[in-house]
Amino acid sequence: MRLGLHLVNFDVPGGPAALGPMISSVGAAVEDAGFDNLSVMDHYLQLEFMGPATSPMLEGYTTLGFLAGHTASVELQLLVTGITYRHPGLLAKVVSTLDVLSGGRAVLGIGAAWYEREHRALGVEYPPLAERFERLEETLQILRQMWSSDDGPYAGEHYQLAETICAPQPLRPVPVMIGGSGERKTLRLVAQYADACNLFASAEAGPAAIKDKLDVLAAHCADVGRSYDEISKTILWTGDCDPAGFAEQMKPYADLGVTEVHVMHLGGEPVSLVQALAPQVAALHAL
């Protein structure tokens, strides 16, 4: 099982001037520990369950660009980027740039977006849910076309591109992860378009809840004629993290076919958590 660290809290001692050094130190720590992935949120405002909207929140892709220059091996992604935040053509260019400048380490995490307050706050369009899913599907189609040899037009209901030129192309096929657990729409889009799914997991919900979602995904794969085994199953761990027994805690998820866990760091000093988890990395990789 691969291991990732997910950063969501940027309210650090020392204020904004301390953020650059903190993030670069996290990059060094995850690579020293053997982590596989490092991700940050993609939001304009801090989430209300985390703290006030006035708390620091860094722009996601700028942060990943900074991390690309302070790391050498770990994969970099947003978990996950909302389709409302950037036009699909721009998103393709941004992720391609990250992949090229990081030496082929970009992963695209994407979802339908949900945080209405931050959209209203900054004047960003927030369509109804059904339309956001329509836009998500068109975005996935545009990304696929832009990351191919086809630079012709794209004509959708919500997006129209006269040309889909994307130069330079990514150094490798960028893995596309769709985040969310909606059984009717989200997991169908995973089956049709994605390389990976990402599901919320916690001690309260447990492996049984993940199994139910994966069973739904398998049914969608059968419906669209896609091999279920082609899709990587990943989880975002939102529960308490006991570093000493984390690999054992993750074993039931590995038994379900989950191949990657992202640990969400809610507070405190992230380097300390990374160092505490470091002895578990080998055991996790062996699951």
Secondary structure as GFF3:
##gff-version 3
##sequence-region A 1 287
A	DSSP	beta_strand	2	7	.	.	.	ID=ss1
A	DSSP	three_ten_helix	15	18	.	.	.	ID=ss2
A	DSSP	alpha_helix	19	33	.	.	.	ID=ss3
A	DSSP	beta_strand	37	40	.	.	.	ID=ss4
A	DSSP	alpha_helix	60	68	.	.	.	ID=ss5
A	DSSP	beta_strand	75	78	.	.	.	ID=ss6
A	DSSP	beta_strand	81	82	.	.	.	ID=ss7
A	DSSP	alpha_helix	88	101	.	.	.	ID=ss8
A	DSSP	beta_strand	108	111	.	.	.	ID=ss9
A	DSSP	alpha_helix	116	122	.	.	.	ID=ss10
A	DSSP	alpha_helix	129	146	.	.	.	ID=ss11
A	DSSP	beta_strand	154	155	.	.	.	ID=ss12
A	DSSP	beta_strand	160	161	.	.	.	ID=ss13
A	DSSP	beta_strand	176	179	.	.	.	ID=ss14
A	DSSP	alpha_helix	186	193	.	.	.	ID=ss15
A	DSSP	beta_strand	196	201	.	.	.	ID=ss16
A	DSSP	alpha_helix	206	224	.	.	.	ID=ss17
A	DSSP	three_ten_helix	228	230	.	.	.	ID=ss18
A	DSSP	beta_strand	232	237	.	.	.	ID=ss19
A	DSSP	three_ten_helix	243	245	.	.	.	ID=ss20
A	DSSP	alpha_helix	246	255	.	.	.	ID=ss21
A	DSSP	beta_strand	258	265	.	.	.	ID=ss22
A	DSSP	alpha_helix	270	277	.	.	.	ID=ss23
A	DSSP	three_ten_helix	278	280	.	.	.	ID=ss24
A	DSSP	alpha_helix	281	286	.	.	.	ID=ss25
###
